[in-house]
């Protein structure tokens, strides 16, 4: 597989603050701003369809109510996800990323009790149905989801995702075959950066909206940052 190209700035939840989060409008907004990489969250509907949404429940980002994993597709896709946008499927987002030339960081975001199945479904889609072009980077806070994804698609590219990176992250990296390390910018320790640099593992930090903070992170050796404020970095 070709080496992963890592732009310094990655649009968070598709288009950051420029569009409703995790929507196709966000992908278009990121591309229009000159971003070459985007991050978005994927969860399963009640019908097992991988869809773009962050929360396990619908209330914050849509006009619906209830749990995503208990909502069938027909009801889910009738909801307004902001500004008239609807919740996209992973297939729709992948097609648009291919059309726009965007590298995607797909965060596997399983609902409680659905970690392994979500990892399997996302990995199978990436292995069999991702459009031609740059393959995505798969990440997750869930070790169970990543392990399940790895069993389905061992050739895919994986990123370890943490709030605070644990001391044994290298062991987890070896189990998953991860190529990147992701963490909360405010919790990144110099010792982790040094260890990652020695291992040749790029470190990506979320969520960085201040250019001065981004510059400080880059000076410390961070490879890239996820941002909601696309207007400040493009």
PyMOL commands that set and color helices and strands:
alter all, ss='L'
color gray80, all
select helices_A, chain A and resi 16-18+24-32+68-70+73-76+90-100+115-129+143-152+169-176+185-187+190-199+211-220+230-232
alter helices_A, ss='H'
color red, helices_A
select strands_A, chain A and resi 9-11+37-44+50-52+103-108+137-140+157-161+180-184+202-206+224-227
alter strands_A, ss='S'
color yellow, strands_A
deselect
rebuild
show_as cartoon
